[in-house]
Amino acid sequence: GMATRDGFIIGAQYYCGICNSRYAPILFYPFAAEITDPANPVDWQTAADTLLTNAVTAMYVQPEVSSSDLMTYLQTRNVRVILAESQAGEGGANVVAILSSSGAVDLAPALDDLLVGLSVGTVTSSIDFTSINEEIITPGRLGLIERVKAELLAGEIQPSR
């Protein structure tokens, strides 16, 4: 969860810069909210409402915290969402894009080799869109996303905090 959160924040800062509010109170985007118990409606609703209070209109919802009730709630609040493949809410009208991994990568063997000082070479996995709402992610934006992705995979962009 924390790795996904950190990756999202770094990516959002790189892709759109550090966005600021136009009017007081001055807020610094992107925001993240944590859900400790996805089965507890009070927990996910509190997290969603915290983001909505801060004028968030689009969210990436991790599959681990997703539920049909949460996705319905976000749709009734007109929140655009980015989801992972086979996640609750996939058919919603508010879905911007659906992400799919090129396949699970078992990092355990590479980690074992690293711990004993061996070189592991390159381990790659990629994330692609399986569905895109072209009214929101235009061909120009998609081209920018693909360019940034290619530069990340080529090592031309070094993500850092």
N, C-alpha and C positions, 0 to 999 in steps of 0.2 A: 503494500500500500504506500509506504513512504517513498519507495523508488519511483512508483508511478506518479505520485504527487510531485516529487522533485523534477522528474522528467517533463511533466506537463508545464510546470512553472518556467523551467529553463526554455522549453520550446516556445511557449507563449511569449516570453520576453524576447527571444530571438526573432520570432516570426513577425510580431507586431510592435515590438519595443515595449517599454514600460509605459503602459497607458495610464493616464491620470484623469481624474474627474474634471469636468468643465466648470462645475460650480461647487461651492462649499457644501458639505464638508469635502475636503480633498481626499480622495481614496486612490490607492495605488493597486492597479490590477496586474496580474491575474490573482483571483482569490481561490482558495481551496477550502473545503469543509470535510470533516471526517465523520464517518458513521461507524460507531462501534458495534451496534447490533442491528443489522439490516431487517431482521424480523420484527423489530420494535418500531411501530409507526411513529411514536413520539420522537425517537432518535433520528430517523431519516427526515421527518418533517421539520424538525428543528434545524438540521443541517441545510436543507433546501431553503427554508425561510430566511436563514442567516445570509445565504447568497442572494436571495431575491431582495432582501432589505438593502443590500449594497448594489442594487441595480444590475445584477448579473442577468443576462438574457439568453445565454447559451452555456451549456455544461457538458463536460465529458463525465459519464457515469461509469465507474468501474463495474465490471460484471459481478464481482464479489459482493457488492452492496446493492445491486439492482434487484428490484422486485416489481411485479405488475402494478402494485399499488403506488409505488414511488413514480413509476413511469407515467401512470395515469394522472397523478397529481401534477407532475411537471407539464404534461400536455394541457391540462386545464388552466395552468398558469401561463400558457403560451411560451414556455421555455424551449428553445431549440436544444437538441441533444445529439451528441456523438456517441455511438455505441460500438461494442464489439460484436462480432458475428455470434449468432445464436443467443443473444441476450434478450431479456424481457423488454418489451416495448418496440421491437424491431419494425412493426408495421405502422407505427404512429405517424401522423401527419407532421409532427414536429421534428422528425429525424433528419439531421443534416447529412450525416454520412455513417456508414457502417465499416468498421475496420476489421481486417482479417490478417492473421499471422500466416506467414508462408510455411508454417509448420513449427511444432514445438522443438526446441533445441535442448537436449539433455546436457547441462553444463557440469554435471557431477564428474565425469571422466577428466574434463579439462581442469577442473578445480583440484582434483587429486594430483594431476601432473604438476600443476603450479605449486602445490604445497611441498612437493619434493624437489622443486627447482628445475623441472623440465619445461621446455618450450611447448606451447600448445598450438602455435600457428594461428590461423584465423578461424573464428567461429562466427558464422553469419546467420541471421534470420532477418526477415523483412516484414514490414507491415504495409498492407495495401488496402485501398478502398474497394469494397465489393459492391457498394451502392452509394450513389452521390445524389443529393438534391441539387440539380444544376441551376435552380433559381437562386440558391445561396452560394454554393461553391461554383463560381463561373469558370469557364475554361482558362481564363487568365490566372485566377487564384490557384486552380489545380496545377497549372504549369509551374507557378512559383513553389507550391508544395512539393512537387516532384523534383524540381531543381535543388531545393534545400535538402531533400531526402538523399538525392544522388551525391551531393557534396558531403553530407554526413557520412555516408557509406564509404566514400572515397578518402575520408580522413582530412578533407579540406576545411571542415568546420570542427572545432574541438569544443564540445559542450562543457561548460563549467558554470559554477555558481558565481 
